[in-house]
Amino acid sequence: MQLIVQGKNVEVTDWLRQYVEKRVARLNRRLPEIKEARVELSLQNARSADDRHVVQVTLRSNGAILRAEERSADMQTSIDTVMDKMVRQIDRYKGRRLRGRVHAVVPAAGVEAEAVEPEAGQIVRVKRFPVTAMAPDEAIDQMELLGHDFFIFFNADSDTLNVLYRRHDGNYGLLEPEA
C-alpha cells in the first residue's frame, strides 16, 4: 500500500506522520487490497474553532474509492474520528461485496486535477479520472460509499457513459445519452 500524507497550511511533523501511518495500518488490516491511501491534513480559517483542523482520507482499492472527511478542534481528534468513519465504510463495502456484487478493477492511472485561474463564469477546475465499467446498482453502491450526490460511470449493460444522481425524494436518477 502506498501512503501519501499531505499538509495544507499545516506542517506535517514526523510525529504526525507516524501517527497517521499507525492509524492507516489498522485500515490495511481490515482491507488488505488497498492500493493507495491519501491523507490530507489542513488547517482552515473557520468561524468556529471546533472546525479548523480538517482531515480527508481517500482509499483506492480494486475498483472502489472510499473517502471520508472530518473536522474538529485539534488534528489528533480529526484523525481518530476520520479513521473510525473509514472503518465503518470498509465494513459496509466488504458487506456489499460479500453479498455477491463484483467490482471491476480500476486501471492504475490516478486522478489528475489541474487548476485554472478563476474568472466569472469560467471553468476553475478540471478533474480527470478512470471510468470503470459496472452495472447501475454497483454505481449506486460506489456513489453511496463516496458520499456524493452524483456519479459518472461506464454502463456495462448499455456500453454507454451514464450519470447517476440522487433525487430530492431520496430515489436515484440515471442519465443515458443518445447519439
Secondary structure, 3 states (H helix, E strand, C coil): CEEEEEEECCCCCHHHHHHHHHHHHHHHHHCCCCCEEEEEEEECCCCCHHHCEEEEEEEEECCEEEEEEEEECCHHHHHHHHHHHHHHHHHHHHHHHHCCCCCCCCCCCCCEEEECCCCCCCCCEEEECCCCEECHHHHHHHHHHHCCCEEEEEECCCCEEEEEEECCCCCEEEECCCC
